[in-house]
Amino acid sequence: MTLIAPFVLIFGLVFLYPMIRVVELSFTNAPLIGSGEWVGLENYRQLLTDNLFYTSLKNNGYFVLLTVIPTTVIALAIAIAVNRLSGRMQALVLATFFLPYILPVSVVTQIWAWMLDFQFGILQPVIEYFVGEPVAVFKQPAWVMPTVAVVTIWWTNGFNVLLFIAGLRNIPKELYEAASLDGATRRQLFMKVTWPLLWPVTALVMTLQLILQLKLFDQVYLLSGGGPFNSSYVLLMMVYREAFQLNNGGYASAVALVLFVVIMVVSVLQFQLLRMGGRK
Amino acid sequence: MNVRRMQGSERADTALTTSGGWGVNLNIRKLENKVLLAITLIGAAIWIFPLYWAFVTSIRDEDHVVSENAGILPDMFNLTAYVESIFNTSILKWYVNSIGTSLIITVLVLISGMMCAYALSQMRFPGRRILYAVVMASFMIPTQALVVTQFVLMNDMGLVNTWAGIILPQLIVPVVIIVYKQFFDAVPKEMREAVLLDGGGEYTLLFKIYLPLNWGITTALAIITFIMAWNQFFWPFLVITSEDMMTIPVGITQVRDTFGVSYARVMAVALLGAAPVAIAYLIFQKKVTEAVMISSGVKG
């Protein structure tokens, strides 16, 4: 019994207890530190009329659209490309694609903020080439989320690449040899062998990414701070703002619970959907 | 499978007749291979560019960084930015905090995880199923949704701005338990019975047999846990407010405030912050790759 004690104790202290408390708190008007009064569903009622809440919810959804499928496709393409290489070349190229993943998020945002700097950023000429003028990407509402998405994909993609490479290595070589001997083209090899056999990994990557991207906070906070004019707020940033900047512990708890429910519902739904897709 | 192969060979026949034999196909394939290799290398170059650019910026002096004639190639080797970063920020303290907390987190997570996994895998006790369900469920639960009450708890315990405050909420890493359990499940039962007959207890079993048999897994999980703890931003950012107690990821965001607009120094600090884990990765690349694959369950 002593074997499970450490885990159970820590779990109870930093997980279960805060879990129960956050539900309780969401029905009160408590500040961050200190107690408040029971207000029933008032916080939730207030949420429904809070524009920032809708902006955040919308941005969470938008960001998922901007990242999940693109990163899956890019990671798969990179994995296939890397998998074709061998020896030192493979190790080198793989390291190139994986390295960003092990960087702290603030290192990533500092580098990208510098590259996208309005005056001196090395990427501004590129933007100018396509749009005709330099753009202060973190001050233009339409640019913020897509830019954060690009940075995020650059940062986290390496992890997905590794999962796909592991998946590709699990596909028996004989299948490819047999199919090639039968004269299958590259396209056919991919569609008939790689894609169906890789499906479980693809499903895993998409599920992990979906959950991860819904928890967006760090990159937005560090790159745009939720601005301009709160237009790039996401739910977790709203939790931070209400709890730690505006001292509304109760209201922040309600937002946190909404985020919690969204993530649980979406991940269960996606899990079911992907399982059905995999069966076909 | 049979059907697929039939279809394949039919296509092979048509391919042979229409394209005039294998020779041409092989040449096309070789050319395609070269083009694909070139695309891969260009892609890799683009991917690494941000890091390259951060480095080039960090070894220039501030005036040159923003000057008109600063090109894309490294044209200076000036370590002022690094020297200033080390002496004018608390980065050395941040290193100590990051290394200290990440190491403690890794050790505690592994020990509590392997003990719990061993019990789940090898012992029968009341509540075992519930415990397993809890572990699996906590795998899905977004801890970020708990930060408000976790912070209140840490505050009540007086742990704000302490290592313990950083460490405690990061000690629940269900994937460690899940992976350990899988590997413990695979250990032959006879070993267990033999040790129990000799009068050994569960702890003997775990630390003398199950653990040594799974050193590879332990290393892999340690690497993953350490990297995760080292890179953690959100929680340390909330629970630490004093600059001396910050970890690397939180501390380097302060640098902009300290230096104002000074890109070379900002990049130098960022790279210094990234260096330990990045260098460790480049040295133990294979091990890290394996660790990620194992802990995500794609490779057993």
Boltz contact constraints between the chains, C-beta under 6 A:
constraints:
  - contact:
      token1: [A, 3]
      token2: [B, 115]
      max_distance: 6.0
  - contact:
      token1: [A, 3]
      token2: [B, 119]
      max_distance: 6.0
  - contact:
      token1: [A, 4]
      token2: [B, 116]
      max_distance: 6.0
  - contact:
      token1: [A, 4]
      token2: [B, 119]
      max_distance: 6.0
  - contact:
      token1: [A, 6]
      token2: [B, 112]
      max_distance: 6.0
  - contact:
      token1: [A, 7]
      token2: [B, 112]
      max_distance: 6.0
  - contact:
      token1: [A, 7]
      token2: [B, 116]
      max_distance: 6.0
  - contact:
      token1: [A, 10]
      token2: [B, 171]
      max_distance: 6.0
  - contact:
      token1: [A, 11]
      token2: [B, 172]
      max_distance: 6.0
  - contact:
      token1: [A, 14]
      token2: [B, 168]
      max_distance: 6.0
  - contact:
      token1: [A, 14]
      token2: [B, 169]
      max_distance: 6.0
  - contact:
      token1: [A, 15]
      token2: [B, 172]
      max_distance: 6.0
  - contact:
      token1: [A, 18]
      token2: [B, 146]
      max_distance: 6.0
  - contact:
      token1: [A, 18]
      token2: [B, 149]
      max_distance: 6.0
  - contact:
      token1: [A, 18]
      token2: [B, 150]
      max_distance: 6.0
  - contact:
      token1: [A, 18]
      token2: [B, 153]
      max_distance: 6.0
  - contact:
      token1: [A, 21]
      token2: [B, 149]
      max_distance: 6.0
  - contact:
      token1: [A, 22]
      token2: [B, 146]
      max_distance: 6.0
  - contact:
      token1: [A, 22]
      token2: [B, 149]
      max_distance: 6.0
  - contact:
      token1: [A, 33]
      token2: [B, 155]
      max_distance: 6.0
  - contact:
      token1: [A, 81]
      token2: [B, 40]
      max_distance: 6.0
  - contact:
      token1: [A, 93]
      token2: [B, 44]
      max_distance: 6.0
  - contact:
      token1: [A, 95]
      token2: [B, 285]
      max_distance: 6.0
  - contact:
      token1: [A, 96]
      token2: [B, 44]
      max_distance: 6.0
  - contact:
      token1: [A, 96]
      token2: [B, 47]
      max_distance: 6.0
  - contact:
      token1: [A, 96]
      token2: [B, 48]
      max_distance: 6.0
  - contact:
      token1: [A, 97]
      token2: [B, 47]
      max_distance: 6.0
  - contact:
      token1: [A, 102]
      token2: [B, 227]
      max_distance: 6.0
  - contact:
      token1: [A, 102]
      token2: [B, 277]
      max_distance: 6.0
  - contact:
      token1: [A, 102]
      token2: [B, 281]
      max_distance: 6.0
  - contact:
      token1: [A, 103]
      token2: [B, 274]
      max_distance: 6.0
  - contact:
      token1: [A, 104]
      token2: [B, 231]
      max_distance: 6.0
  - contact:
      token1: [A, 104]
      token2: [B, 249]
      max_distance: 6.0
  - contact:
      token1: [A, 105]
      token2: [B, 233]
      max_distance: 6.0
  - contact:
      token1: [A, 106]
      token2: [B, 249]
      max_distance: 6.0
  - contact:
      token1: [A, 106]
      token2: [B, 252]
      max_distance: 6.0
  - contact:
      token1: [A, 106]
      token2: [B, 253]
      max_distance: 6.0
  - contact:
      token1: [A, 107]
      token2: [B, 270]
      max_distance: 6.0
  - contact:
      token1: [A, 107]
      token2: [B, 273]
      max_distance: 6.0
  - contact:
      token1: [A, 107]
      token2: [B, 274]
      max_distance: 6.0
  - contact:
      token1: [A, 110]
      token2: [B, 266]
      max_distance: 6.0
  - contact:
      token1: [A, 110]
      token2: [B, 270]
      max_distance: 6.0
  - contact:
      token1: [A, 111]
      token2: [B, 50]
      max_distance: 6.0
  - contact:
      token1: [A, 111]
      token2: [B, 54]
      max_distance: 6.0
  - contact:
      token1: [A, 114]
      token2: [B, 263]
      max_distance: 6.0
  - contact:
      token1: [A, 120]
      token2: [B, 66]
      max_distance: 6.0
  - contact:
      token1: [A, 122]
      token2: [B, 53]
      max_distance: 6.0
  - contact:
      token1: [A, 162]
      token2: [B, 292]
      max_distance: 6.0
  - contact:
      token1: [A, 163]
      token2: [B, 296]
      max_distance: 6.0
  - contact:
      token1: [A, 163]
      token2: [B, 298]
      max_distance: 6.0
  - contact:
      token1: [A, 166]
      token2: [B, 293]
      max_distance: 6.0
  - contact:
      token1: [A, 166]
      token2: [B, 298]
      max_distance: 6.0
  - contact:
      token1: [A, 166]
      token2: [B, 299]
      max_distance: 6.0
  - contact:
      token1: [A, 167]
      token2: [B, 298]
      max_distance: 6.0
  - contact:
      token1: [A, 179]
      token2: [B, 8]
      max_distance: 6.0
  - contact:
      token1: [A, 182]
      token2: [B, 5]
      max_distance: 6.0
  - contact:
      token1: [A, 182]
      token2: [B, 8]
      max_distance: 6.0
  - contact:
      token1: [A, 182]
      token2: [B, 9]
      max_distance: 6.0
  - contact:
      token1: [A, 182]
      token2: [B, 12]
      max_distance: 6.0
  - contact:
      token1: [A, 183]
      token2: [B, 11]
      max_distance: 6.0
  - contact:
      token1: [A, 183]
      token2: [B, 12]
      max_distance: 6.0
  - contact:
      token1: [A, 183]
      token2: [B, 15]
      max_distance: 6.0
  - contact:
      token1: [A, 184]
      token2: [B, 8]
      max_distance: 6.0
  - contact:
      token1: [A, 201]
      token2: [B, 298]
      max_distance: 6.0
  - contact:
      token1: [A, 215]
      token2: [B, 142]
      max_distance: 6.0
  - contact:
      token1: [A, 215]
      token2: [B, 144]
      max_distance: 6.0
  - contact:
      token1: [A, 217]
      token2: [B, 234]
      max_distance: 6.0
  - contact:
      token1: [A, 218]
      token2: [B, 233]
      max_distance: 6.0
  - contact:
      token1: [A, 218]
      token2: [B, 234]
      max_distance: 6.0
  - contact:
      token1: [A, 236]
      token2: [B, 144]
      max_distance: 6.0
  - contact:
      token1: [A, 243]
      token2: [B, 148]
      max_distance: 6.0
  - contact:
      token1: [A, 252]
      token2: [B, 148]
      max_distance: 6.0
  - contact:
      token1: [A, 253]
      token2: [B, 148]
      max_distance: 6.0
  - contact:
      token1: [A, 256]
      token2: [B, 145]
      max_distance: 6.0
  - contact:
      token1: [A, 256]
      token2: [B, 148]
      max_distance: 6.0
  - contact:
      token1: [A, 259]
      token2: [B, 145]
      max_distance: 6.0
  - contact:
      token1: [A, 260]
      token2: [B, 145]
      max_distance: 6.0
  - contact:
      token1: [A, 263]
      token2: [B, 142]
      max_distance: 6.0
  - contact:
      token1: [A, 267]
      token2: [B, 140]
      max_distance: 6.0
